[in-house]
């Protein structure tokens, strides 16, 4: 089979961004050479001045299949991923029925995903009360780690854990060297303010914001730092939004606590002050906070206190967002954004002096590392999977429902003009997306080894 070479002036390698050619054989990167070092027996794609970088690894995606496929499914989620330059996603264990908290549940998840995926897909398992005996079998079957909630998850089949549950599970996770992803909000600070909001108007975003105080995150993170120190288990804080927690996270990292942190494009883009009344497409938990909080998250990301950026794509059917009522307190909490992470982050990052190498670090290399896929994903290096996204950093586009590949079109990015147009996407050397067209049948791999 003839090889493929992708060449361009702005190729993002681990060491630099500049002219290079990427030689691909057998689905892997064989050589990275000079811009014009082209063998005669190969197909050449010249990216010109577009950026060529590793495909994004989105390590926080709720696909919801099986069981809630009307919310999202593998066919639509992986189309959206491919259109957005995401070449690997890691599926969360909840919102599907059954959840991925048992080996039997994982088997059903794998059966549902087979044959549908346009990009590669890996899987998180779940920690719920009483399932510690399932953790080792799930790791052996190929889950990449485990997710838990410290507060009600929103779905009854994935109950939250208490400190006692964690003290059962975390020593086993430490033995397995398996990372625990934590939805870090404790219920007590939320319950303590609920009575003061009983008569507040639920159409106002500030009512919802006040209902999820920063203290819920801060106290949860303090708990997880303490338990990680005691057990030695690896901890990862998902979709972090409270800038108040940065000093304790900074100190924990300096002390050698095994803790990493992610945030999401919506926390780095929106400010609570600009969210209109009734605009429930902006609702997520924890909430989008104030502009000053957003800028402190950017500072923590630049410093390395926050490690990586993922979408937390958490879609639902439109009626669950209660758009007609505009009720923030009762609407489903989750933001649909899988397709737009790269342009959203580029639009924000370039304004703050960051470049494509920063995006590669935050959205490709470190998420791959979190999921234990950094031996093959997240960088342009010989021997790695040839997962690449070619995108034009100068071009702009407007988010419209007609271009959205998610199953449902409701997203807070609708109507926004974004910089950075995804042009061509390769998964293991195979072109899967090209200038608005999907160019191959679904051949994504399920990453269980």
C-alpha positions as CSV (number, residue, x, y, z in Angstrom):
1,X,0.0,0.0,0.0
2,X,1.2,3.5,-0.9
3,X,2.3,5.6,2.0
4,X,0.9,9.0,2.9
5,X,2.8,12.1,3.6
6,X,1.3,15.2,5.2
7,X,3.4,18.3,4.8
8,X,3.0,21.9,5.9
9,X,4.6,25.1,7.2
10,X,3.1,24.9,10.7
11,X,3.4,21.3,12.0
12,X,3.2,20.9,15.8
13,X,5.7,18.4,17.0
14,X,6.8,17.9,20.7
15,X,9.8,20.2,20.2
16,X,8.6,22.9,17.8
17,X,6.1,24.3,15.4
18,X,7.4,24.8,11.9
19,X,7.9,23.3,8.4
20,X,7.9,19.5,8.4
21,X,6.6,16.4,6.7
22,X,4.9,13.5,8.5
23,X,5.4,10.1,6.8
24,X,2.6,7.6,7.6
25,X,2.7,3.9,7.0
26,X,0.4,1.2,8.4
27,X,-1.7,3.7,10.3
28,X,1.3,5.0,12.3
29,X,3.8,7.9,12.0
30,X,6.9,6.4,10.5
31,X,9.1,9.5,10.2
32,X,9.0,13.2,10.7
33,X,11.3,14.8,8.2
34,X,11.9,18.1,6.4
35,X,9.2,20.0,4.6
36,X,10.3,18.9,1.2
37,X,11.7,15.4,2.0
38,X,9.1,13.5,0.0
39,X,9.5,10.0,-1.3
40,X,8.3,9.3,-4.8
41,X,6.0,6.4,-3.9
42,X,3.5,8.2,-1.7
43,X,0.4,10.3,-1.7
44,X,1.0,13.8,-0.5
45,X,-1.3,16.2,1.3
46,X,0.1,19.7,1.5
47,X,-1.5,21.6,4.3
48,X,0.2,24.9,3.3
49,X,-0.1,27.4,6.1
50,X,-2.8,25.5,8.0
51,X,-1.8,24.1,11.4
52,X,-1.1,20.3,11.5
53,X,-1.3,19.0,15.0
54,X,-2.2,15.8,16.9
55,X,-5.8,15.0,16.9
56,X,-7.6,16.1,20.1
57,X,-8.1,13.5,22.9
58,X,-11.4,14.4,24.6
59,X,-11.3,12.5,27.8
60,X,-14.7,13.6,29.1
61,X,-17.6,12.8,26.8
62,X,-21.1,11.5,27.7
63,X,-22.2,9.4,24.8
64,X,-25.3,7.9,26.7
65,X,-25.6,4.8,24.6
66,X,-27.1,2.2,25.4
67,X,-30.2,3.2,27.2
68,X,-30.4,6.9,26.5
69,X,-29.5,6.9,22.9
70,X,-32.2,9.5,22.2
71,X,-29.9,11.9,24.1
72,X,-26.8,11.1,22.0
73,X,-25.2,7.9,20.6
74,X,-22.0,6.6,19.2
75,X,-22.9,7.4,15.6
76,X,-23.7,11.1,16.2
77,X,-21.1,11.7,18.9
78,X,-18.2,10.4,16.8
79,X,-19.4,12.3,13.7
80,X,-19.3,15.5,15.9
81,X,-15.9,14.5,17.2
82,X,-14.4,13.9,13.7
83,X,-15.8,17.3,12.5
84,X,-14.2,19.0,15.5
85,X,-10.7,17.4,15.1
86,X,-11.2,15.0,18.0
87,X,-9.6,11.7,17.0
88,X,-10.0,9.9,20.4
89,X,-12.8,10.3,22.9
90,X,-13.1,8.6,26.3
91,X,-16.7,7.8,27.2
92,X,-18.1,8.5,30.7
93,X,-19.7,5.6,32.6
94,X,-23.0,7.2,33.4
95,X,-26.2,8.4,31.5
96,X,-26.1,5.1,29.7
97,X,-28.3,2.2,31.0
98,X,-26.7,0.1,32.3
99,X,-23.9,2.3,33.6
100,X,-20.3,1.0,33.3
101,X,-20.1,0.0,37.0
102,X,-20.0,-3.8,36.4
103,X,-18.3,-6.1,33.9
104,X,-21.7,-6.9,32.5
105,X,-22.5,-3.3,32.0
106,X,-19.2,-2.7,30.2
107,X,-20.0,-5.6,27.9
108,X,-23.2,-4.0,27.0
109,X,-21.4,-0.7,26.4
110,X,-18.9,-2.3,24.0
111,X,-21.6,-4.2,22.1
112,X,-23.5,-0.9,21.6
113,X,-20.4,0.9,20.3
114,X,-19.1,-1.7,17.8
115,X,-19.4,-0.7,14.2
116,X,-20.7,2.8,14.9
117,X,-17.6,4.9,15.7
118,X,-15.8,7.3,13.3
119,X,-13.0,8.0,15.8
120,X,-11.3,5.8,18.4
121,X,-13.1,5.4,21.6
122,X,-11.9,4.4,25.1
123,X,-14.0,4.0,28.3
124,X,-14.1,5.1,31.9
125,X,-15.6,2.8,34.5
126,X,-17.6,4.0,37.5
127,X,-17.2,3.9,41.3
128,X,-20.6,3.6,43.1
129,X,-21.5,2.4,46.6
130,X,-20.7,-1.3,46.9
131,X,-18.9,-2.0,43.6
132,X,-15.3,-2.2,44.9
133,X,-15.1,-5.9,43.8
134,X,-15.9,-4.9,40.2
135,X,-12.9,-2.5,39.9
136,X,-10.2,-5.0,39.2
137,X,-12.2,-7.0,36.6
138,X,-13.1,-3.7,34.8
139,X,-9.5,-2.6,34.6
140,X,-8.6,-6.0,33.2
141,X,-11.3,-5.7,30.7
142,X,-9.9,-2.4,29.5
143,X,-11.5,0.6,31.2
144,X,-9.0,3.5,31.6
145,X,-9.9,4.4,35.2
146,X,-13.0,5.3,37.2
147,X,-15.4,8.2,37.7
148,X,-17.4,9.0,40.9
149,X,-19.8,11.7,42.1
150,X,-19.7,13.2,45.5
151,X,-23.2,14.6,45.0
152,X,-26.3,13.2,43.2
153,X,-25.3,12.5,39.6
154,X,-28.6,13.5,38.0
155,X,-29.5,9.9,37.2
156,X,-30.5,7.4,39.9
157,X,-28.7,4.4,38.4
158,X,-25.3,6.0,39.1
159,X,-25.5,6.9,42.9
160,X,-23.0,9.2,44.5
161,X,-20.4,8.0,47.0
162,X,-19.7,9.0,50.6
163,X,-16.4,9.3,52.3
164,X,-17.0,5.8,53.7
165,X,-17.5,4.4,50.1
166,X,-14.3,6.1,49.0
167,X,-12.4,4.6,51.9
168,X,-13.4,1.2,50.5
169,X,-12.6,1.9,46.9
170,X,-9.5,4.1,47.0
171,X,-7.1,1.5,48.5
172,X,-8.1,-0.9,45.8
173,X,-7.6,1.9,43.2
174,X,-4.1,2.6,44.6
175,X,-3.2,-1.1,44.2
176,X,-4.4,-1.0,40.6
177,X,-2.7,2.4,40.0
178,X,-6.0,3.4,38.5
179,X,-7.0,7.0,38.4
180,X,-10.2,8.2,40.1
181,X,-12.1,11.0,38.3
182,X,-14.1,13.0,40.8
183,X,-17.2,15.2,40.3
184,X,-16.1,17.4,43.2
185,X,-19.1,19.0,44.7
186,X,-20.3,18.2,48.2
187,X,-24.0,18.3,48.9
188,X,-23.9,20.1,52.3
189,X,-22.9,23.6,51.1
190,X,-25.6,23.3,48.4
191,X,-28.2,22.2,50.9
192,X,-27.3,25.1,53.3
193,X,-28.3,27.7,50.8
194,X,-31.4,26.0,49.4
195,X,-33.8,27.6,51.9
196,X,-32.7,31.1,51.0
197,X,-33.5,30.5,47.4
198,X,-36.9,28.9,47.8
199,X,-38.7,32.0,46.6
200,X,-36.1,33.2,44.1
201,X,-37.1,33.3,40.5
202,X,-35.7,30.2,38.7
203,X,-35.6,32.0,35.4
204,X,-32.7,34.2,36.6
205,X,-29.2,32.6,36.1
206,X,-28.0,34.2,39.3
207,X,-30.6,32.0,41.2
208,X,-28.9,28.9,39.8
209,X,-25.4,30.2,40.4
210,X,-26.2,31.0,44.0
211,X,-27.6,27.4,44.4
212,X,-24.2,25.9,43.6
213,X,-21.7,27.9,45.7
214,X,-18.0,27.7,45.3
215,X,-17.8,26.1,48.8
216,X,-19.3,22.9,47.4
217,X,-16.3,22.5,45.1
218,X,-13.7,23.8,47.6
219,X,-14.7,21.4,50.4
220,X,-14.9,18.5,48.0
221,X,-11.4,19.1,46.7
222,X,-10.1,19.4,50.3
223,X,-11.6,16.0,51.0
224,X,-10.1,14.4,47.9
225,X,-6.6,15.8,48.7
226,X,-6.8,14.4,52.2
227,X,-7.9,11.0,51.0
228,X,-5.3,10.9,48.3
229,X,-2.6,11.7,50.9
230,X,-3.9,8.9,53.1
231,X,-4.4,6.2,50.4
232,X,-1.9,7.1,47.7
233,X,-4.6,6.9,45.1
234,X,-4.4,9.0,42.0
235,X,-7.1,11.7,41.8
236,X,-8.4,13.7,38.9
237,X,-10.8,16.6,39.4
238,X,-13.2,16.9,36.5
239,X,-14.8,20.0,35.0
240,X,-13.4,22.3,37.7
241,X,-14.9,25.8,38.0
242,X,-14.0,27.4,41.3
243,X,-10.9,29.6,41.3
244,X,-11.0,29.7,45.1
245,X,-9.6,26.2,45.2
246,X,-6.4,27.1,43.3
247,X,-4.1,27.7,46.4
248,X,-4.9,24.3,47.9
249,X,-4.4,22.5,44.6
250,X,-1.2,24.3,44.0
251,X,0.1,23.3,47.5
252,X,-1.1,19.7,47.0
253,X,0.8,19.4,43.8
254,X,3.9,20.9,45.3
255,X,3.6,18.4,48.2
256,X,3.6,15.5,45.7
257,X,-0.1,14.6,46.0
258,X,-1.1,12.6,42.9
259,X,-3.8,15.0,41.7
260,X,-4.6,16.5,38.3
261,X,-7.3,18.9,37.3
262,X,-9.3,19.6,34.1
263,X,-11.5,22.5,33.1
264,X,-13.8,23.0,30.1
265,X,-14.2,25.5,27.3
266,X,-17.4,26.9,28.7
267,X,-15.7,27.9,32.0
268,X,-13.0,29.6,30.0
269,X,-15.4,31.3,27.6
270,X,-18.5,32.5,29.3
271,X,-19.1,34.7,32.3
272,X,-22.1,34.5,34.6
273,X,-22.9,38.2,34.1
274,X,-23.6,37.6,30.4
275,X,-26.0,34.6,30.6
276,X,-29.5,35.8,29.8
277,X,-32.6,34.9,31.8
278,X,-34.1,31.6,30.8
279,X,-31.0,30.6,28.6
280,X,-30.9,27.1,30.1
281,X,-28.5,25.9,27.3
282,X,-25.8,27.4,29.6
283,X,-26.7,25.3,32.6
284,X,-24.0,22.9,33.8
285,X,-22.8,21.6,37.2
286,X,-20.7,23.0,38.6
287,X,-21.9,26.3,37.0
288,X,-20.3,28.9,34.8
289,X,-19.1,31.5,37.3
290,X,-18.2,35.2,37.1
291,X,-15.8,36.8,34.7
292,X,-13.1,37.4,37.4
293,X,-13.3,33.6,38.2
294,X,-12.9,32.8,34.5
295,X,-9.7,34.9,34.2
296,X,-8.3,33.2,37.3
297,X,-8.9,29.8,35.7
298,X,-6.9,31.0,32.7
299,X,-4.1,32.0,35.0
300,X,-4.1,28.6,36.7
301,X,-4.1,26.9,33.3
302,X,-1.1,28.9,32.2
303,X,0.7,28.1,35.5
304,X,-0.1,24.4,35.2
305,X,-2.3,24.1,38.3
306,X,-5.0,23.2,35.8
307,X,-3.6,20.5,33.6
308,X,-5.9,20.0,30.7
309,X,-9.1,21.0,28.8
310,X,-11.9,18.6,27.8
311,X,-15.5,19.2,26.6
312,X,-17.7,17.5,29.3
313,X,-20.1,17.0,26.4
314,X,-23.3,16.3,28.2
315,X,-26.2,16.5,25.9
316,X,-29.9,15.6,26.4
317,X,-33.1,15.8,24.4
318,X,-34.2,19.5,24.0
319,X,-37.3,19.2,26.1
320,X,-35.2,18.4,29.2
321,X,-33.6,21.8,28.9
322,X,-37.1,23.4,29.5
323,X,-36.4,26.2,27.1
324,X,-40.1,27.3,27.1
325,X,-40.2,27.6,30.8
326,X,-36.6,28.9,31.1
327,X,-36.3,27.2,34.5
328,X,-32.6,27.0,35.5
329,X,-33.4,25.0,38.6
330,X,-35.3,22.2,36.9
331,X,-33.6,22.0,33.5
332,X,-31.0,19.3,32.8
333,X,-27.5,20.4,33.6
334,X,-25.1,19.8,30.7
335,X,-23.5,21.6,27.8
336,X,-23.3,20.2,24.3
337,X,-20.0,21.2,22.7
338,X,-18.0,18.2,21.5
339,X,-17.7,19.5,17.9
340,X,-16.5,23.0,18.9
341,X,-13.8,22.6,21.5
342,X,-10.8,23.4,19.2
343,X,-12.2,26.6,17.6
344,X,-13.7,27.8,20.9
345,X,-10.4,27.4,22.7
346,X,-8.4,28.9,19.8
347,X,-10.7,31.9,19.7
348,X,-10.1,32.4,23.4
349,X,-6.4,31.4,23.5
350,X,-5.1,33.6,20.7
351,X,-6.6,36.7,22.5
352,X,-4.5,35.8,25.5
353,X,-1.2,35.2,23.7
354,X,-1.3,31.4,23.6
355,X,-0.6,29.4,20.4
356,X,-1.2,26.0,18.8
357,X,1.4,24.3,20.9
358,X,-0.5,25.2,24.1
359,X,-3.7,23.7,22.6
360,X,-1.8,20.6,21.8
361,X,-0.5,20.3,25.3
362,X,-3.9,21.0,26.9
363,X,-6.2,19.1,24.5
364,X,-4.1,16.3,23.1
365,X,-1.0,15.2,25.1
366,X,-2.3,15.7,28.6
367,X,-5.7,14.1,28.1
368,X,-4.0,11.1,26.4
369,X,-1.7,10.9,29.5
370,X,-4.7,11.0,31.8
371,X,-6.4,8.1,30.0
372,X,-3.2,6.0,29.8
373,X,-3.0,6.4,26.0
374,X,0.1,8.5,25.9
375,X,2.1,5.6,24.4
376,X,0.2,6.0,21.1
377,X,-2.0,9.1,21.2
378,X,-1.7,12.9,21.8
379,X,1.6,13.7,20.0
380,X,3.1,13.7,16.5
381,X,6.0,11.2,17.1
382,X,7.4,8.2,15.2
383,X,5.6,5.0,16.4
384,X,2.4,6.9,17.4
385,X,-0.9,6.5,15.8
386,X,-1.3,8.8,12.8
387,X,-4.1,10.9,14.4
388,X,-4.0,14.4,12.9
389,X,-6.1,17.4,12.5
390,X,-5.4,20.0,9.9
391,X,-7.0,23.4,10.6
392,X,-6.9,27.0,9.5
393,X,-6.3,29.3,12.4
394,X,-7.1,32.5,10.3
395,X,-10.5,31.3,9.0
396,X,-13.7,32.0,10.9
397,X,-17.2,30.5,10.9
398,X,-20.5,31.0,12.6
399,X,-22.0,28.2,14.7
400,X,-25.4,27.4,13.2
401,X,-27.7,24.4,13.8
402,X,-27.2,23.3,10.1
403,X,-23.5,22.4,10.7
404,X,-23.9,20.7,14.1
405,X,-23.3,17.0,14.0
406,X,-24.5,16.2,17.6
407,X,-27.8,14.5,17.7
408,X,-29.4,17.7,19.1
409,X,-28.6,21.2,18.0
410,X,-29.0,23.1,21.3
411,X,-25.7,24.6,22.4
412,X,-24.7,27.9,24.0
413,X,-22.3,28.4,21.1
414,X,-25.1,28.9,18.6
415,X,-24.8,32.2,16.8
416,X,-21.1,32.7,17.9
417,X,-18.4,33.5,15.3
418,X,-15.3,31.3,16.1
419,X,-11.8,31.4,14.7
420,X,-10.2,28.2,13.5
421,X,-11.8,26.0,10.9
422,X,-11.2,22.2,10.9
423,X,-10.3,21.2,7.4
424,X,-9.1,17.6,7.4
425,X,-8.9,14.9,10.1
426,X,-7.0,11.5,10.0
427,X,-7.5,8.6,12.5
428,X,-4.6,6.1,12.3
429,X,-3.7,7.5,8.9
430,X,-7.2,7.2,7.4
431,X,-9.0,10.4,6.3
432,X,-12.3,10.5,8.2
433,X,-13.3,14.1,7.6
434,X,-12.4,16.5,4.8
435,X,-13.8,20.1,4.3
436,X,-17.3,19.3,5.6
437,X,-17.5,15.7,4.3
438,X,-17.2,12.4,6.1
439,X,-14.9,10.4,3.9
440,X,-14.9,6.9,5.3
441,X,-17.2,4.3,6.8
442,X,-17.1,4.1,10.6
443,X,-13.8,2.3,11.4
444,X,-12.9,3.7,14.8
445,X,-11.3,1.3,17.2
446,X,-12.6,0.5,20.7
447,X,-9.5,1.0,22.9
448,X,-9.6,-1.8,25.5
449,X,-5.9,-2.8,25.7
